[in-house]
Each structure stands twice: as C-alpha cells, then as structure tokens.
C-alpha cells in the first residue's frame, strides 16, 4: 500500500452505499409523487361535486323564493326578494372554475412527478375527465336529493303558517 490510489474494497463499499442511497431517494420521491397525484385526483372530484352542490342549492332555493314572491306583499320584503338567479352565468362560472382548478392541479402534478416534460397534458386530460364525471354525478345526486324536497316546499303556502 504505497502511495497512490485507495483501498479498492473501501471505494467499492462507498460507491455501493451512495448508489443505494440515490436509488432509495428516487423511489421515495416517486412514491410521494404518486400519493400526491392520487390525492389531487380525489380532491379535484370533490371540489367539482361540492361546486355543483352549491350551484344547485343556490338555484333551487332561488326558484323556491321566486315562487313565494307572489304570496308576500312587496311592501313587506322589498322588490328584490324572490328574484330568480339566472342559471346560464352560474353554469358558465362552474365550468370555468372546473377547468381552472384542473389546469392548476395538472401543473402541480406535472411539477412534482418525475418523468416526461409534456406530462401536463396527460394529467390535464385525466383531471378533465374527473371533472366531467363529477359534474354529471353531482347533478344527478342533487336532482335526486333536492327534487322531492323542493317540490314539497314549493307546494306550501304562507297561509298555512
């Protein structure tokens, strides 16, 4: 063991340790990225369904109040009571909100997940499908839940109170 070089066994062990550390860190990063990706998919669906619930509740109670307007004198509550909220602008805002959150979530997943740089479009496509399914399922659930309730409430008259 003269003067040049090092001990081959120590260098080999050190390189092996570093290689194993790098592989373990990459595996942990990928596991965390996949967990984040799955959580973001679930949250996107939940955000869209909650948004649809709020819009349907708003529109349903607006319809209910506008049907009661004829039974209440305007001098008591004011002229704006019971005016029905237009549905089209609210639905446009729901769609814009869903697309915006899908784009932001796709960007965040693409930044966190190691891999191809064009993965943004892949994640955006998946999130848009989740958003569409959330809008359809949320509307179906709200129509089922609120349909009979609002129909029963709209049949009530203020004279029965």
C-alpha positions as CSV (number, residue, x, y, z in Angstrom):
1,X,0.0,0.0,0.0
2,X,2.3,2.5,-1.4
3,X,1.3,6.0,-2.1
4,X,-1.1,6.0,-5.0
5,X,-4.8,5.1,-5.1
6,X,-7.0,4.0,-2.4
7,X,-8.3,0.8,-1.0
8,X,-10.4,-0.8,-3.6
9,X,-12.7,-2.5,-1.1
10,X,-13.5,0.8,0.7
11,X,-14.1,2.7,-2.5
12,X,-16.4,-0.1,-3.8
13,X,-18.3,-0.1,-0.5
14,X,-18.6,3.7,-0.5
15,X,-19.8,3.7,-4.2
16,X,-22.3,1.0,-3.4
17,X,-23.7,2.9,-0.4
18,X,-24.1,6.1,-2.4
19,X,-25.8,4.2,-5.2
20,X,-28.2,2.6,-2.8
21,X,-28.9,5.9,-1.2
22,X,-29.7,7.5,-4.6
23,X,-31.9,4.6,-5.6
24,X,-33.8,4.8,-2.3
25,X,-34.3,8.6,-2.6
26,X,-35.6,8.2,-6.1
27,X,-38.0,5.5,-5.0
28,X,-39.2,7.7,-2.1
29,X,-39.7,10.7,-4.4
30,X,-41.8,8.6,-6.8
31,X,-43.9,7.1,-4.0
32,X,-44.6,10.6,-2.6
33,X,-45.4,11.9,-6.1
34,X,-47.8,9.1,-6.8
35,X,-49.5,9.7,-3.4
36,X,-49.8,13.4,-4.2
37,X,-51.2,12.6,-7.7
38,X,-53.9,10.2,-6.3
39,X,-54.8,12.7,-3.6
40,X,-55.1,15.5,-6.2
41,X,-57.4,13.4,-8.3
42,X,-59.7,12.7,-5.4
43,X,-59.7,16.4,-4.3
44,X,-60.5,17.5,-7.9
45,X,-63.5,15.3,-8.0
46,X,-64.6,16.5,-4.5
47,X,-64.2,20.2,-5.4
48,X,-66.3,19.8,-8.6
49,X,-69.0,17.9,-6.8
50,X,-69.1,20.4,-3.9
51,X,-69.3,23.2,-6.5
52,X,-72.2,21.5,-8.3
53,X,-74.0,21.0,-4.9
54,X,-73.6,24.7,-4.1
55,X,-74.8,25.8,-7.5
56,X,-77.8,23.5,-7.4
57,X,-78.8,24.6,-3.9
58,X,-78.5,28.2,-4.9
59,X,-80.6,27.8,-7.9
60,X,-83.2,25.6,-6.1
61,X,-83.7,27.9,-3.3
62,X,-83.8,30.9,-5.7
63,X,-86.6,29.1,-7.5
64,X,-88.4,28.4,-4.3
65,X,-88.2,32.1,-3.1
66,X,-89.3,33.4,-6.5
67,X,-92.4,31.1,-6.3
68,X,-93.2,32.5,-2.9
69,X,-92.8,36.1,-4.1
70,X,-96.4,36.2,-5.4
71,X,-97.7,35.4,-1.9
72,X,-95.8,38.1,0.0
73,X,-96.6,41.7,-0.4
74,X,-93.7,43.7,-1.9
75,X,-94.1,46.4,0.7
76,X,-93.0,44.0,3.4
77,X,-89.9,42.5,1.9
78,X,-88.8,44.8,-0.9
79,X,-88.8,44.5,-4.7
80,X,-85.6,42.3,-5.0
81,X,-86.9,39.5,-2.7
82,X,-87.5,36.3,-4.7
83,X,-85.9,37.4,-7.9
84,X,-84.6,34.2,-9.6
85,X,-80.9,33.9,-10.2
86,X,-80.2,33.2,-13.9
87,X,-78.8,29.7,-14.4
88,X,-76.6,30.3,-17.5
89,X,-74.0,32.6,-15.9
90,X,-73.8,30.4,-12.9
91,X,-73.2,27.3,-15.0
92,X,-70.5,29.1,-17.1
93,X,-68.7,30.1,-13.9
94,X,-68.9,26.4,-12.7
95,X,-67.3,25.2,-15.9
96,X,-64.6,27.9,-15.8
97,X,-63.9,27.1,-12.2
98,X,-63.6,23.4,-13.0
99,X,-61.3,24.0,-16.0
100,X,-59.1,26.4,-14.0
101,X,-58.7,24.0,-11.0
102,X,-58.0,21.1,-13.4
103,X,-55.3,23.1,-15.1
104,X,-53.7,24.2,-11.9
105,X,-53.8,20.7,-10.4
106,X,-52.3,19.3,-13.6
107,X,-49.5,21.8,-13.5
108,X,-48.7,20.9,-9.8
109,X,-48.8,17.1,-10.5
110,X,-46.5,17.6,-13.5
111,X,-44.0,19.6,-11.5
112,X,-44.0,17.1,-8.6
113,X,-43.9,13.8,-10.6
114,X,-40.6,12.9,-12.2
115,X,-40.7,12.0,-15.8
116,X,-41.7,13.4,-19.2
117,X,-41.9,17.2,-19.5
118,X,-45.1,17.0,-21.6
119,X,-47.0,15.1,-18.9
120,X,-49.0,18.2,-18.1
121,X,-51.4,17.4,-21.0
122,X,-51.8,13.8,-19.8
123,X,-52.7,14.9,-16.3
124,X,-55.0,17.7,-17.6
125,X,-56.9,15.1,-19.6
126,X,-57.3,12.9,-16.6
127,X,-58.4,15.8,-14.4
128,X,-60.9,17.0,-17.1
129,X,-62.5,13.5,-17.2
130,X,-62.7,13.5,-13.4
131,X,-64.3,17.0,-13.5
132,X,-66.8,15.9,-16.2
133,X,-67.8,12.8,-14.2
134,X,-68.1,15.0,-11.0
135,X,-70.4,17.4,-12.8
136,X,-72.6,14.7,-14.1
137,X,-72.7,12.7,-10.9
138,X,-73.1,15.7,-8.7
139,X,-76.0,17.0,-10.8
140,X,-77.7,13.6,-10.7
141,X,-77.3,13.3,-6.9
142,X,-78.6,16.8,-6.3
143,X,-81.6,16.4,-8.6
144,X,-82.4,13.2,-6.7
145,X,-81.9,14.8,-3.2
146,X,-83.4,18.2,-3.8
147,X,-86.1,17.2,-6.3
148,X,-88.7,15.9,-3.9
149,X,-87.7,18.3,-1.1
150,X,-88.0,21.5,-3.2
151,X,-91.2,20.2,-4.8
152,X,-92.7,19.6,-1.3
153,X,-91.6,23.0,-0.1
154,X,-92.9,24.8,-3.2
155,X,-96.4,23.4,-2.5
156,X,-96.5,25.0,0.9
157,X,-98.4,28.3,1.2
158,X,-97.7,31.0,3.6
159,X,-101.3,30.9,4.7
160,X,-100.6,27.6,6.4
161,X,-98.2,29.2,8.8
